[in-house]
Amino acid sequence: IYTLEKENQRLSEKLKKDYQFENLVGSSPLMEKVFQMIRRVAPTEATVLIVGESGTGRELVARAIHNLSPRKNYPFVVINCGAIPENLLESELFGYEKGAFTDAYTQKKGKLEVANKGTVFLDEIGEMSLSLQVKILRFLQEKVIERVGSNTPIGLDVRIIAATNQDLKERIKEGKFREDLYYRLSVININLPPLRKRKDDILLLANYFLNKYRKEAGGKKIKGFTKEAKNLMLNYSWPGNVREMENRIRRALILADNSFITPSDLGFEEKKDMDIGRETSKASLKEARRNLEIELIKKALKEAKGNVSLAAKLLDISRPTLYDLMKKYNISG
């Protein structure tokens, strides 16, 4: 127990030093590269495209860029293009005039206008319809918008940061994403690595979340993780990435009966999850991704009792994307 306490104390001390960067945690070479890119791009006006799987921290990277930029005292506005229905997204982005459509009883500024002099973060940009992509492209070129129901141009000073968990070049080939918009958005590309490729950061992140949510333990003195829990975390494939780890550790702090968090506190079926981790490391990236996607989709549909909209929320993807994946893998609801 003494050894476990010393190891957890060492990791906590490590965290206090140089491994936190604008709420992002990491000491691995891959994350150091991300931090360097953020520092370089933040003071500029360049548009940025952040590419990473769900749960890797795309919004945190966008916020870090904004917070280190000359725009830091102005709004940072988030729009999830996959979460807002297509027919509402245009008015959310560009605003509307009174009488522009049914229920438009007053004039309303859109998110781009609200963010004037600040930053707009367009998450899940790959889900945006082609017709809206044209309007975003025009805004990037001319820095001008028109509210729905108006022909009056409004000049804006807004920086755009976009993000996706998709391969946009594949979307271009499929005719679902405009090539000209892709090149406008990806002046700078930041690729966020999945947690399974950041082995050096796993225990560092685990201790970060342990310290962050310790108060939720209901007065219990949780000192750290058992050796078995650490080994499992290091060998697990983390399909839900950092967000999955955060949720598992919050759960463990509430459920733990002892001073050290065990694999069962983390919600792991130890042998099964260790096997999944090993299988993923042996498989090709394409095969591993396919297996993980099938497993996660089936699990989400089961938890959502077949409700596709709810399952999409659990997976942090849009409903159309989930339908596409279900069709691709021949999974019924």
Contacts in CASP RR format, 6 or more apart in sequence:
PFRMAT RR
TARGET T0000
AUTHOR 0000-0000-0000
METHOD contacts of the structure
MODEL  1
IYTLEKENQRLSEKLKKDYQFENLVGSSPLMEKVFQMIRRVAPTEATVLI
VGESGTGRELVARAIHNLSPRKNYPFVVINCGAIPENLLESELFGYEKGA
FTDAYTQKKGKLEVANKGTVFLDEIGEMSLSLQVKILRFLQEKVIERVGS
NTPIGLDVRIIAATNQDLKERIKEGKFREDLYYRLSVININLPPLRKRKD
DILLLANYFLNKYRKEAGGKKIKGFTKEAKNLMLNYSWPGNVREMENRIR
RALILADNSFITPSDLGFEEKKDMDIGRETSKASLKEARRNLEIELIKKA
LKEAKGNVSLAAKLLDISRPTLYDLMKKYNISG
1 259 0 8 1.000
1 260 0 8 1.000
4 223 0 8 1.000
4 224 0 8 1.000
4 225 0 8 1.000
4 226 0 8 1.000
4 227 0 8 1.000
4 260 0 8 1.000
5 223 0 8 1.000
5 224 0 8 1.000
8 207 0 8 1.000
8 210 0 8 1.000
8 223 0 8 1.000
8 224 0 8 1.000
8 225 0 8 1.000
11 203 0 8 1.000
11 204 0 8 1.000
11 207 0 8 1.000
12 207 0 8 1.000
12 211 0 8 1.000
14 27 0 8 1.000
14 204 0 8 1.000
15 25 0 8 1.000
15 204 0 8 1.000
15 207 0 8 1.000
15 208 0 8 1.000
15 211 0 8 1.000
18 27 0 8 1.000
19 25 0 8 1.000
19 26 0 8 1.000
19 27 0 8 1.000
19 204 0 8 1.000
20 26 0 8 1.000
20 208 0 8 1.000
21 35 0 8 1.000
21 38 0 8 1.000
21 64 0 8 1.000
22 38 0 8 1.000
22 60 0 8 1.000
22 63 0 8 1.000
22 64 0 8 1.000
22 67 0 8 1.000
22 68 0 8 1.000
23 60 0 8 1.000
23 63 0 8 1.000
23 64 0 8 1.000
24 31 0 8 1.000
24 34 0 8 1.000
24 35 0 8 1.000
24 57 0 8 1.000
24 60 0 8 1.000
24 61 0 8 1.000
24 64 0 8 1.000
25 201 0 8 1.000
25 204 0 8 1.000
25 205 0 8 1.000
25 208 0 8 1.000
26 32 0 8 1.000
26 198 0 8 1.000
26 200 0 8 1.000
26 201 0 8 1.000
26 204 0 8 1.000
26 205 0 8 1.000
27 200 0 8 1.000
27 201 0 8 1.000
27 204 0 8 1.000
28 193 0 8 1.000
28 198 0 8 1.000
28 199 0 8 1.000
28 200 0 8 1.000
28 201 0 8 1.000
29 200 0 8 1.000
30 193 0 8 1.000
30 197 0 8 1.000
30 198 0 8 1.000
31 193 0 8 1.000
31 198 0 8 1.000
31 201 0 8 1.000
34 61 0 8 1.000
34 190 0 8 1.000
34 191 0 8 1.000
34 192 0 8 1.000
34 193 0 8 1.000
37 188 0 8 1.000
37 190 0 8 1.000
38 61 0 8 1.000
38 64 0 8 1.000
38 65 0 8 1.000
38 68 0 8 1.000
38 190 0 8 1.000
39 68 0 8 1.000
41 48 0 8 1.000
41 65 0 8 1.000
41 188 0 8 1.000
41 190 0 8 1.000
42 64 0 8 1.000
42 65 0 8 1.000
42 66 0 8 1.000
42 67 0 8 1.000
42 68 0 8 1.000
42 69 0 8 1.000
43 68 0 8 1.000
43 69 0 8 1.000
43 70 0 8 1.000
45 159 0 8 1.000
46 187 0 8 1.000
46 188 0 8 1.000
47 140 0 8 1.000
47 159 0 8 1.000
47 160 0 8 1.000
47 161 0 8 1.000
47 162 0 8 1.000
47 184 0 8 1.000
47 185 0 8 1.000
47 186 0 8 1.000
47 187 0 8 1.000
47 188 0 8 1.000
48 62 0 8 1.000
48 65 0 8 1.000
48 161 0 8 1.000
48 162 0 8 1.000
48 187 0 8 1.000
48 188 0 8 1.000
48 189 0 8 1.000
48 190 0 8 1.000
49 125 0 8 1.000
49 162 0 8 1.000
49 163 0 8 1.000
49 164 0 8 1.000
49 168 0 8 1.000
49 185 0 8 1.000
49 186 0 8 1.000
49 187 0 8 1.000
49 188 0 8 1.000
49 189 0 8 1.000
49 190 0 8 1.000
50 58 0 8 1.000
50 61 0 8 1.000
50 62 0 8 1.000
50 161 0 8 1.000
50 162 0 8 1.000
50 163 0 8 1.000
50 164 0 8 1.000
50 190 0 8 1.000
50 192 0 8 1.000
51 163 0 8 1.000
51 164 0 8 1.000
51 165 0 8 1.000
51 168 0 8 1.000
51 189 0 8 1.000
51 190 0 8 1.000
51 191 0 8 1.000
51 192 0 8 1.000
52 58 0 8 1.000
52 163 0 8 1.000
52 164 0 8 1.000
52 165 0 8 1.000
52 191 0 8 1.000
52 192 0 8 1.000
52 194 0 8 1.000
53 165 0 8 1.000
53 192 0 8 1.000
53 194 0 8 1.000
53 240 0 8 1.000
53 241 0 8 1.000
54 165 0 8 1.000
54 240 0 8 1.000
54 241 0 8 1.000
54 243 0 8 1.000
54 315 0 8 1.000
54 316 0 8 1.000
54 317 0 8 1.000
55 240 0 8 1.000
55 241 0 8 1.000
55 242 0 8 1.000
55 243 0 8 1.000
55 244 0 8 1.000
55 316 0 8 1.000
56 192 0 8 1.000
56 193 0 8 1.000
56 194 0 8 1.000
56 195 0 8 1.000
56 241 0 8 1.000
56 242 0 8 1.000
57 192 0 8 1.000
57 241 0 8 1.000
57 242 0 8 1.000
57 243 0 8 1.000
58 123 0 8 1.000
58 163 0 8 1.000
58 165 0 8 1.000
58 192 0 8 1.000
59 78 0 8 1.000
59 121 0 8 1.000
59 123 0 8 1.000
59 163 0 8 1.000
61 163 0 8 1.000
61 190 0 8 1.000
61 192 0 8 1.000
62 76 0 8 1.000
62 78 0 8 1.000
62 119 0 8 1.000
62 121 0 8 1.000
62 123 0 8 1.000
62 161 0 8 1.000
62 163 0 8 1.000
63 76 0 8 1.000
63 121 0 8 1.000
65 119 0 8 1.000
65 161 0 8 1.000
66 72 0 8 1.000
66 76 0 8 1.000
66 118 0 8 1.000
66 119 0 8 1.000
66 121 0 8 1.000
66 159 0 8 1.000
66 161 0 8 1.000
67 76 0 8 1.000
69 119 0 8 1.000
69 159 0 8 1.000
71 117 0 8 1.000
71 118 0 8 1.000
71 119 0 8 1.000
71 159 0 8 1.000
74 115 0 8 1.000
74 116 0 8 1.000
74 117 0 8 1.000
74 118 0 8 1.000
74 119 0 8 1.000
75 114 0 8 1.000
75 115 0 8 1.000
75 116 0 8 1.000
75 117 0 8 1.000
75 118 0 8 1.000
75 119 0 8 1.000
76 115 0 8 1.000
76 118 0 8 1.000
76 119 0 8 1.000
76 121 0 8 1.000
77 111 0 8 1.000
77 112 0 8 1.000
77 114 0 8 1.000
77 115 0 8 1.000
77 118 0 8 1.000
77 119 0 8 1.000
77 120 0 8 1.000
77 121 0 8 1.000
78 121 0 8 1.000
78 123 0 8 1.000
79 89 0 8 1.000
79 92 0 8 1.000
79 93 0 8 1.000
79 111 0 8 1.000
79 120 0 8 1.000
79 121 0 8 1.000
79 122 0 8 1.000
79 123 0 8 1.000
80 123 0 8 1.000
80 124 0 8 1.000
81 89 0 8 1.000
81 122 0 8 1.000
81 123 0 8 1.000
81 124 0 8 1.000
81 125 0 8 1.000
81 126 0 8 1.000
81 127 0 8 1.000
81 128 0 8 1.000
82 123 0 8 1.000
82 124 0 8 1.000
82 127 0 8 1.000
82 128 0 8 1.000
82 317 0 8 1.000
82 318 0 8 1.000
82 321 0 8 1.000
83 124 0 8 1.000
83 318 0 8 1.000
84 92 0 8 1.000
86 129 0 8 1.000
86 132 0 8 1.000
89 128 0 8 1.000
89 129 0 8 1.000
89 132 0 8 1.000
90 132 0 8 1.000
90 135 0 8 1.000
90 148 0 8 1.000
91 100 0 8 1.000
91 101 0 8 1.000
91 108 0 8 1.000
91 110 0 8 1.000
91 148 0 8 1.000
92 110 0 8 1.000
92 111 0 8 1.000
93 110 0 8 1.000
93 111 0 8 1.000
93 112 0 8 1.000
93 132 0 8 1.000
93 135 0 8 1.000
93 136 0 8 1.000
94 110 0 8 1.000
94 112 0 8 1.000
94 113 0 8 1.000
94 135 0 8 1.000
94 145 0 8 1.000
94 146 0 8 1.000
94 147 0 8 1.000
94 148 0 8 1.000
95 108 0 8 1.000
95 109 0 8 1.000
95 110 0 8 1.000
95 111 0 8 1.000
95 113 0 8 1.000
95 147 0 8 1.000
95 148 0 8 1.000
96 104 0 8 1.000
96 107 0 8 1.000
96 108 0 8 1.000
96 110 0 8 1.000
96 147 0 8 1.000
96 148 0 8 1.000
96 149 0 8 1.000
96 150 0 8 1.000
97 104 0 8 1.000
97 107 0 8 1.000
97 147 0 8 1.000
97 148 0 8 1.000
97 149 0 8 1.000
97 150 0 8 1.000
98 104 0 8 1.000
98 105 0 8 1.000
98 106 0 8 1.000
98 107 0 8 1.000
99 105 0 8 1.000
99 149 0 8 1.000
100 147 0 8 1.000
100 148 0 8 1.000
100 149 0 8 1.000
100 150 0 8 1.000
101 148 0 8 1.000
104 148 0 8 1.000
107 147 0 8 1.000
109 147 0 8 1.000
110 147 0 8 1.000
111 120 0 8 1.000
112 120 0 8 1.000
112 139 0 8 1.000
112 145 0 8 1.000
112 156 0 8 1.000
112 158 0 8 1.000
113 145 0 8 1.000
113 147 0 8 1.000
113 154 0 8 1.000
113 156 0 8 1.000
115 158 0 8 1.000
116 156 0 8 1.000
116 157 0 8 1.000
116 158 0 8 1.000
117 157 0 8 1.000
117 158 0 8 1.000
118 157 0 8 1.000
118 158 0 8 1.000
118 159 0 8 1.000
119 158 0 8 1.000
119 159 0 8 1.000
119 160 0 8 1.000
119 161 0 8 1.000
120 158 0 8 1.000
120 159 0 8 1.000
120 160 0 8 1.000
120 161 0 8 1.000
121 161 0 8 1.000
121 162 0 8 1.000
121 163 0 8 1.000
122 128 0 8 1.000
122 136 0 8 1.000
122 160 0 8 1.000
122 161 0 8 1.000
122 162 0 8 1.000
122 163 0 8 1.000
123 162 0 8 1.000
123 163 0 8 1.000
123 164 0 8 1.000
124 163 0 8 1.000
124 164 0 8 1.000
124 165 0 8 1.000
124 317 0 8 1.000
124 318 0 8 1.000
125 162 0 8 1.000
125 163 0 8 1.000
125 164 0 8 1.000
125 168 0 8 1.000
125 185 0 8 1.000
126 164 0 8 1.000
126 166 0 8 1.000
126 168 0 8 1.000
126 171 0 8 1.000
126 176 0 8 1.000
126 177 0 8 1.000
127 318 0 8 1.000
127 320 0 8 1.000
127 321 0 8 1.000
128 136 0 8 1.000
130 175 0 8 1.000
130 176 0 8 1.000
130 177 0 8 1.000
130 178 0 8 1.000
133 177 0 8 1.000
133 178 0 8 1.000
133 181 0 8 1.000
134 178 0 8 1.000
135 145 0 8 1.000
136 160 0 8 1.000
136 181 0 8 1.000
137 178 0 8 1.000
137 180 0 8 1.000
137 181 0 8 1.000
137 184 0 8 1.000
138 144 0 8 1.000
139 145 0 8 1.000
139 156 0 8 1.000
139 160 0 8 1.000
140 160 0 8 1.000
140 181 0 8 1.000
140 184 0 8 1.000
140 185 0 8 1.000
141 184 0 8 1.000
143 155 0 8 1.000
143 156 0 8 1.000
143 157 0 8 1.000
143 158 0 8 1.000
144 153 0 8 1.000
144 154 0 8 1.000
144 155 0 8 1.000
144 156 0 8 1.000
145 153 0 8 1.000
145 154 0 8 1.000
145 155 0 8 1.000
145 156 0 8 1.000
146 152 0 8 1.000
146 153 0 8 1.000
146 154 0 8 1.000
147 154 0 8 1.000
160 185 0 8 1.000
162 185 0 8 1.000
165 317 0 8 1.000
166 321 0 8 1.000
168 177 0 8 1.000
168 182 0 8 1.000
168 186 0 8 1.000
169 182 0 8 1.000
171 177 0 8 1.000
172 178 0 8 1.000
172 179 0 8 1.000
172 182 0 8 1.000
194 238 0 8 1.000
194 241 0 8 1.000
195 201 0 8 1.000
195 202 0 8 1.000
195 205 0 8 1.000
195 238 0 8 1.000
195 240 0 8 1.000
195 241 0 8 1.000
195 242 0 8 1.000
195 244 0 8 1.000
195 245 0 8 1.000
196 237 0 8 1.000
196 238 0 8 1.000
196 280 0 8 1.000
199 234 0 8 1.000
202 233 0 8 1.000
202 234 0 8 1.000
202 238 0 8 1.000
202 245 0 8 1.000
203 225 0 8 1.000
203 230 0 8 1.000
203 233 0 8 1.000
203 234 0 8 1.000
205 242 0 8 1.000
205 245 0 8 1.000
206 225 0 8 1.000
206 230 0 8 1.000
206 233 0 8 1.000
206 245 0 8 1.000
206 249 0 8 1.000
207 224 0 8 1.000
209 245 0 8 1.000
209 246 0 8 1.000
209 249 0 8 1.000
209 250 0 8 1.000
210 222 0 8 1.000
210 224 0 8 1.000
210 225 0 8 1.000
210 249 0 8 1.000
210 253 0 8 1.000
210 261 0 8 1.000
213 249 0 8 1.000
213 250 0 8 1.000
213 253 0 8 1.000
214 222 0 8 1.000
214 253 0 8 1.000
216 250 0 8 1.000
216 253 0 8 1.000
216 254 0 8 1.000
217 253 0 8 1.000
217 254 0 8 1.000
217 256 0 8 1.000
218 254 0 8 1.000
220 253 0 8 1.000
220 256 0 8 1.000
221 259 0 8 1.000
222 253 0 8 1.000
222 256 0 8 1.000
222 259 0 8 1.000
222 260 0 8 1.000
222 261 0 8 1.000
223 259 0 8 1.000
223 260 0 8 1.000
224 259 0 8 1.000
224 260 0 8 1.000
224 261 0 8 1.000
225 233 0 8 1.000
225 260 0 8 1.000
225 261 0 8 1.000
226 260 0 8 1.000
226 261 0 8 1.000
226 262 0 8 1.000
226 263 0 8 1.000
228 262 0 8 1.000
228 263 0 8 1.000
228 270 0 8 1.000
229 260 0 8 1.000
229 261 0 8 1.000
229 262 0 8 1.000
229 263 0 8 1.000
229 265 0 8 1.000
229 266 0 8 1.000
232 263 0 8 1.000
232 266 0 8 1.000
232 268 0 8 1.000
232 270 0 8 1.000
232 273 0 8 1.000
232 274 0 8 1.000
233 245 0 8 1.000
233 266 0 8 1.000
235 274 0 8 1.000
235 277 0 8 1.000
235 278 0 8 1.000
236 268 0 8 1.000
236 273 0 8 1.000
236 274 0 8 1.000
236 276 0 8 1.000
236 277 0 8 1.000
237 276 0 8 1.000
237 277 0 8 1.000
237 280 0 8 1.000
237 281 0 8 1.000
237 288 0 8 1.000
237 292 0 8 1.000
238 244 0 8 1.000
238 245 0 8 1.000
239 292 0 8 1.000
239 295 0 8 1.000
239 296 0 8 1.000
240 296 0 8 1.000
243 316 0 8 1.000
248 266 0 8 1.000
248 267 0 8 1.000
248 268 0 8 1.000
249 261 0 8 1.000
249 266 0 8 1.000
251 265 0 8 1.000
251 266 0 8 1.000
251 267 0 8 1.000
252 261 0 8 1.000
252 265 0 8 1.000
252 266 0 8 1.000
252 267 0 8 1.000
253 261 0 8 1.000
255 265 0 8 1.000
256 262 0 8 1.000
256 265 0 8 1.000
257 265 0 8 1.000
263 270 0 8 1.000
263 273 0 8 1.000
264 270 0 8 1.000
276 295 0 8 1.000
279 288 0 8 1.000
279 291 0 8 1.000
280 288 0 8 1.000
280 291 0 8 1.000
280 292 0 8 1.000
283 291 0 8 1.000
290 329 0 8 1.000
293 325 0 8 1.000
293 329 0 8 1.000
294 329 0 8 1.000
294 331 0 8 1.000
296 315 0 8 1.000
297 311 0 8 1.000
297 315 0 8 1.000
297 322 0 8 1.000
297 325 0 8 1.000
297 326 0 8 1.000
297 329 0 8 1.000
297 331 0 8 1.000
298 331 0 8 1.000
300 311 0 8 1.000
300 312 0 8 1.000
300 314 0 8 1.000
300 315 0 8 1.000
301 308 0 8 1.000
301 311 0 8 1.000
301 331 0 8 1.000
301 333 0 8 1.000
303 311 0 8 1.000
303 314 0 8 1.000
304 310 0 8 1.000
304 311 0 8 1.000
304 314 0 8 1.000
306 333 0 8 1.000
308 319 0 8 1.000
308 322 0 8 1.000
308 323 0 8 1.000
308 326 0 8 1.000
308 333 0 8 1.000
309 319 0 8 1.000
311 322 0 8 1.000
312 318 0 8 1.000
312 319 0 8 1.000
312 321 0 8 1.000
312 322 0 8 1.000
315 322 0 8 1.000
317 325 0 8 1.000
325 331 0 8 1.000
326 332 0 8 1.000
326 333 0 8 1.000
END
